[in-house]
Amino acid sequence: MLNRFSGSMTTVAIAAAASAVISISITSTQAQAPAAPGQALKAPWGEPDLQGIWTDETDTLLQRSARYADQEFFTEAQRAELNRQRSEVLGSEKREERGTELDLAGAYPSAFVSWKRVGVRTSLIVDPPNGRIPSLTPEAQKIAAAEREYRLALLQATDACKTKAPICSGGKYDPTPSPRRAELPPRFNTGGMNRSDGPEDSSLAERCLTGGLPDFGVGIGSFRRIVQTPGGITIFYDVGQGQGWQRNIVMDGSLHLPASIRQWYGDSRGRWEGDTLVIDVTNFSPKTDFQGSRENLHLVERWTRTGANTLAYEVTVEDPTVWTRAWTLKQEFTRQSEQQNRIYYEPRCIEGNASLPAMLLAARQADIAFAAGRAPDPAKTDNVSTLVDIDTSVVRDQ
């Protein structure tokens, strides 16, 4: 079974378990030659030069913790204390009771996770000013409630609900498995559920499908390689547990694709506004999911080279069917050494690889063992609770 990290980007800076070591190492920015005073960062054909390998070298939560209210930036003392707390987490993991499911699932210690220093901002979100995701629309609330009710029904006969574990919050224990186990989810599943009848019951990460845009790089690191040609821009994302992907930006001034054509990463149409690359992204697939938004997601990204080794990223997120208003996030990237990262591997995690079929085979074997009276009912076994080797509590509520 793959290890899973709990929570989402709204609460924790860890989103997925690592199954491979990232092939690109963070290197000192001192290795980059500084630009001469007044030197224009332009490509040979005159456009602003955004090329390079970029990553965020600090960690910032998507949403601002309530404890910091309207404080947009940390003080140096606050950052020092948070970094101290994080350093104490490293290497503090311990095994669960040997032979238990939690113990066997604990495959990845803290060495597989990118632990960065705390960033200067208290949240990636800069608008609304409170650093929080706007309220959901009434319709979006209904959809979220229906999905939550469905997932709780699949958990009701497990120890997670019996012991009132956080994952069963809002549900109640019933020793009889819910008849809803045979139902399809309210909409295409993108997260884990307490069932393994087919690949669609697994999360996108377990299926080696990246979450798509917008991507902020969490947990085990995230790198972007930007390559430009006259009239063309491509970005390769090395993210997650090898779930990298390629993104091509259409720069010819043409209109978006027809609404009937939907793509996993949307349809990106770019233009230059001064030194800033502005990308308008629409036409997402209903099988993608960003904080509850799917086919109606609309992004406006702004990429600006701010120095020889710095790149500013800003994105405004909009979906009137999900949120009551648009919201904006900011992130800062640092350029990495091209020489030390000259070997840039393709994604190592692809849909249908060995792990997922093995997980489904194990589920079928559990069904057979239960039918023969040799094992407990799989419907009473919780396979979606937090299966983490490390204590992430200090990261959850900065």
C-alpha positions in Angstrom: 0.0 0.0 0.0 1.3 3.5 -0.8 1.9 5.8 2.1 -0.6 8.8 2.2 -0.1 12.2 3.8 -3.2 13.7 5.4 -4.9 17.0 4.7 -4.8 19.3 1.7 -2.9 22.4 0.7 -5.4 24.4 2.8 -4.0 23.0 6.0 -0.7 21.3 5.5 2.3 21.7 3.3 2.5 18.0 2.6 0.2 16.6 -0.1 1.5 13.2 -1.2 3.9 10.4 -0.2 7.2 10.2 -1.9 8.0 7.0 -3.9 11.2 8.2 -5.5 13.9 10.8 -4.7 13.5 13.9 -6.7 16.1 13.9 -9.5 16.8 17.6 -9.2 18.7 19.0 -6.2 18.4 22.4 -4.7 21.6 24.3 -5.2 23.0 27.5 -3.8 22.0 30.6 -5.7 25.5 31.8 -5.2 26.4 29.5 -8.1 24.5 31.8 -10.5 26.4 34.7 -11.9 24.7 38.0 -10.9 23.5 40.2 -13.6 25.4 43.4 -14.3 23.8 46.7 -13.1 21.2 47.7 -15.6 21.5 44.5 -17.6 18.3 43.6 -19.3 17.2 40.0 -18.8 16.1 39.4 -22.4 16.3 36.5 -24.7 18.4 37.0 -27.9 15.2 37.7 -29.9 14.1 40.4 -27.5 11.4 38.9 -25.3 11.9 38.8 -21.5 14.0 35.8 -20.5 12.2 33.5 -18.0 14.3 30.4 -18.9 15.9 28.2 -16.3 15.1 25.6 -13.6 13.2 27.2 -10.7 11.9 26.2 -7.3 10.6 27.8 -4.2 13.3 27.4 -1.5 11.0 28.2 1.4 7.6 26.7 2.5 4.4 28.7 2.8 1.0 27.4 3.5 -1.9 28.0 1.1 -4.1 29.6 3.7 -3.2 31.7 6.7 -3.6 30.2 10.1 -6.2 31.9 12.3 -3.6 32.7 14.9 -2.0 35.3 12.6 -5.3 37.0 11.7 -4.4 39.8 9.3 -0.6 39.5 9.6 0.7 39.1 6.0 4.3 38.5 6.9 6.0 36.6 9.7 8.4 38.4 12.1 12.0 37.1 12.1 11.3 35.8 15.7 8.2 33.9 14.5 10.1 32.3 11.6 13.0 31.3 13.9 10.6 29.6 16.3 8.7 27.8 13.5 11.9 26.6 12.0 13.1 25.3 15.4 9.8 23.3 15.7 10.3 21.8 12.2 13.8 20.8 12.9 12.6 18.8 15.9 10.2 16.8 13.7 13.0 15.5 11.5 14.0 12.0 12.4 11.4 11.7 15.2 9.2 9.2 13.5 8.5 5.9 15.2 7.0 2.6 14.1 3.5 1.6 14.9 2.8 -1.8 16.5 4.8 -4.3 14.4 2.7 -6.3 12.0 -0.3 -3.9 12.0 -1.6 -2.2 8.9 -0.4 1.2 10.0 3.1 -0.2 10.6 3.3 -1.9 7.2 2.0 1.2 5.4 4.6 3.4 7.0 7.0 3.1 4.1 8.5 6.6 3.9 10.3 8.3 6.8 11.1 12.1 6.9 14.2 11.6 4.7 11.8 11.3 1.7 10.1 14.6 2.4 11.4 18.1 1.5 11.5 20.1 4.7 12.1 23.7 3.8 12.5 26.7 6.0 9.4 28.8 6.6 8.8 31.5 4.1 8.3 35.2 4.9 4.6 35.2 4.1 2.0 33.7 6.4 0.0 32.4 3.4 0.3 32.1 -0.4 -3.1 33.8 -0.6 -2.7 37.6 -0.7 -6.3 38.4 -1.7 -8.6 38.3 0.2 -6.5 40.2 2.8 -7.3 37.6 5.4 -5.2 35.0 3.5 -8.1 32.6 3.3 -10.0 30.9 0.5 -13.3 32.7 -0.1 -16.6 31.2 1.0 -18.2 28.5 -1.1 -21.3 29.2 -3.0 -24.5 27.4 -1.8 -24.3 24.9 -4.7 -20.7 24.1 -4.0 -21.5 23.6 -0.3 -24.2 21.0 -1.3 -21.7 19.1 -3.5 -19.0 19.1 -0.8 -21.5 17.9 1.7 -22.7 15.1 -0.6 -19.2 13.9 -1.2 -18.4 14.0 2.5 -21.5 12.1 3.4 -20.6 9.4 0.8 -17.1 9.0 2.2 -18.3 8.8 5.8 -20.8 6.1 4.8 -17.9 3.9 3.5 -16.1 4.4 6.8 -19.0 3.9 9.2 -18.2 0.3 10.1 -14.4 0.9 10.7 -12.5 1.5 13.8 -11.9 5.1 12.6 -15.5 5.9 13.3 -15.7 3.6 16.4 -12.8 5.5 18.0 -14.1 8.9 16.7 -10.9 9.5 14.7 -10.7 12.9 12.9 -11.2 11.3 9.5 -14.7 10.3 10.7 -15.6 13.7 12.0 -19.3 14.3 11.3 -20.0 10.6 10.9 -21.1 7.9 13.3 -20.1 4.3 14.0 -22.3 1.5 12.8 -21.0 -2.1 12.8 -23.0 -2.9 9.7 -21.2 -1.9 6.5 -23.2 0.8 4.6 -25.1 -0.4 1.5 -23.7 2.7 -0.2 -20.4 0.8 -0.7 -21.9 -0.4 -4.0 -22.7 3.2 -5.2 -20.6 5.3 -7.5 -19.3 8.5 -5.8 -21.4 11.7 -6.4 -18.9 12.8 -9.0 -15.6 11.6 -10.5 -13.3 10.7 -7.6 -10.0 12.5 -7.2 -9.3 11.6 -3.5 -8.9 8.4 -1.6 -12.0 6.5 -0.4 -12.5 3.4 1.8 -13.0 1.1 -1.1 -10.7 -0.6 -3.8 -13.1 -2.0 -6.3 -11.3 -0.3 -9.2 -8.6 2.2 -10.0 -11.1 5.1 -9.9 -11.5 4.4 -6.1 -7.9 5.5 -5.6 -6.7 9.1 -5.3 -5.1 10.8 -8.3 -1.7 10.6 -6.6 -2.0 6.8 -6.1 -2.9 6.5 -9.8 0.2 8.5 -10.7 -1.9 11.3 -12.0 -0.7 14.8 -11.2 -3.2 17.3 -9.7 -2.6 19.8 -12.5 -2.9 23.6 -12.3 -2.3 25.7 -10.4 0.7 23.9 -8.9 2.5 25.3 -5.9 4.9 22.5 -5.1 4.5 20.9 -1.7 5.8 18.0 0.3 8.6 16.4 -1.7 9.6 19.4 -3.8 8.6 21.0 -7.0 10.7 22.3 -9.9 9.8 24.0 -13.1 12.0 24.1 -16.2 11.0 27.0 -18.5 12.3 26.8 -22.1 11.6 29.6 -24.6 11.9 29.9 -28.4 10.7 32.8 -30.6 7.0 32.8 -30.2 6.9 29.7 -28.0 7.1 28.8 -24.3 7.1 25.4 -22.6 7.2 24.5 -18.9 8.1 21.1 -17.5 6.9 20.5 -13.9 8.9 18.0 -11.8 6.4 17.5 -9.0 5.0 15.0 -6.6 6.3 11.4 -6.6 7.5 11.5 -10.1 4.3 12.8 -11.6 5.9 15.3 -13.8 4.2 16.8 -16.8 4.8 19.1 -19.8 2.9 22.3 -20.4 2.9 24.2 -23.7 1.8 27.9 -23.8 0.1 29.0 -27.0 1.6 32.5 -27.8 0.2 33.2 -31.3 -2.8 35.3 -30.1 -5.4 32.7 -31.1 -8.6 32.2 -29.1 -9.2 29.5 -26.6 -10.3 26.0 -27.8 -14.0 25.5 -28.1 -15.8 24.8 -24.8 -16.5 21.2 -25.9 -12.8 20.4 -25.8 -11.5 19.8 -22.2 -7.9 19.1 -21.2 -6.4 17.8 -17.9 -4.1 20.9 -17.6 -6.6 23.3 -19.3 -5.9 25.4 -22.4 -3.1 28.0 -21.8 -3.0 31.1 -24.0 -0.1 33.5 -23.2 0.8 37.1 -24.0 3.4 39.6 -22.9 2.4 42.7 -20.9 5.7 44.5 -20.6 8.2 42.2 -18.9 5.4 39.9 -17.5 4.1 36.8 -19.1 0.4 36.6 -18.7 -1.3 33.2 -19.2 -5.1 32.8 -19.4 -6.1 29.2 -18.6 -9.6 27.7 -19.3 -11.1 24.5 -20.6 -10.2 22.2 -17.7 -11.5 18.6 -17.5 -14.2 17.7 -15.0 -11.9 15.0 -13.8 -9.4 17.5 -12.4 -9.9 19.2 -9.1 -8.4 22.2 -7.5 -10.0 22.9 -4.1 -13.4 21.7 -5.4 -13.2 23.6 -8.7 -13.3 21.5 -11.9 -14.4 22.3 -15.5 -15.3 25.9 -14.7 -11.9 26.8 -13.2 -10.4 29.9 -14.7 -6.8 31.0 -14.0 -4.9 34.2 -14.9 -1.2 33.7 -14.2 1.6 36.3 -14.2 5.3 35.3 -14.4 7.8 38.1 -14.0 11.6 37.8 -13.9 12.6 40.0 -10.9 16.4 39.4 -11.0 19.2 37.2 -12.3 18.1 34.4 -9.9 14.5 35.3 -8.9 11.1 34.8 -10.6 7.8 36.1 -9.2 4.6 34.1 -9.8 1.1 35.4 -9.3 -2.2 33.6 -10.1 -5.8 34.7 -9.8 -8.2 31.9 -9.3 -11.9 32.2 -10.3 -14.9 29.9 -10.5 -18.2 31.5 -9.8 -19.9 28.1 -9.4 -17.6 27.3 -6.4 -16.4 30.5 -4.7 -18.2 33.7 -3.9 -15.3 35.8 -5.3 -12.0 35.4 -7.1 -8.8 35.0 -5.1 -5.1 35.6 -5.7 -1.9 33.9 -4.6 1.8 34.8 -4.9 4.9 32.7 -4.9 8.6 33.4 -5.3 11.0 31.1 -7.1 14.8 30.9 -7.1 16.9 29.8 -10.1 18.8 26.5 -9.8 22.1 25.5 -11.3 21.8 24.3 -14.9 25.1 22.4 -14.6 24.3 20.5 -11.5 20.9 19.6 -12.8 21.8 18.9 -16.4 20.4 15.4 -16.2 16.7 16.0 -16.1 14.7 12.8 -16.1 11.2 12.2 -17.4 8.4 11.4 -15.0 8.9 8.1 -13.1 5.4 7.6 -12.0 2.8 6.9 -14.7 -0.8 5.7 -14.5 -1.1 2.0 -14.5 2.3 1.2 -13.1 3.1 -1.7 -10.9 1.9 -0.3 -7.6 -1.8 0.3 -8.3 -2.5 -3.2 -9.9 -0.7 -4.7 -6.8 -3.0 -2.7 -4.5 -6.1 -3.9 -6.4 -4.8 -7.5 -6.3 -4.4 -7.2 -2.6 -8.0 -6.0 -2.3 -9.3 -8.9 -4.3 -7.3 -11.3 -2.1 -8.8 -9.7 1.0 -12.3 -10.3 -0.5 -11.5 -14.0 -1.1 -10.1 -14.4 2.4 -13.2 -12.8 4.0 -15.5 -15.0 1.9 -13.6 -18.1 3.1 -13.8 -17.0 6.8 -10.1 -16.4 7.1 -10.0 -12.6 7.4 -12.2 -9.7 8.5 -14.7 -7.9 6.3 -12.8 -5.4 4.1 -15.7 -3.0 4.6 -14.7 -2.8 8.3 -11.1 -2.1 7.5 -10.0 1.5 7.3 -7.6 2.2 4.5 -7.8 5.9 4.2 -6.8 7.2 7.6 -3.5 9.0 8.0 -0.7 6.5 7.2 2.2 8.8 8.0 5.5 8.0 9.7 6.2 11.5 10.8 4.4 14.0 13.1 3.2 16.8 10.8 1.3 18.7 13.5 3.8 21.5 13.7 3.4 22.1 9.9 -0.4 22.1 9.9 -1.1 25.2 11.8 1.6 27.8 11.4 
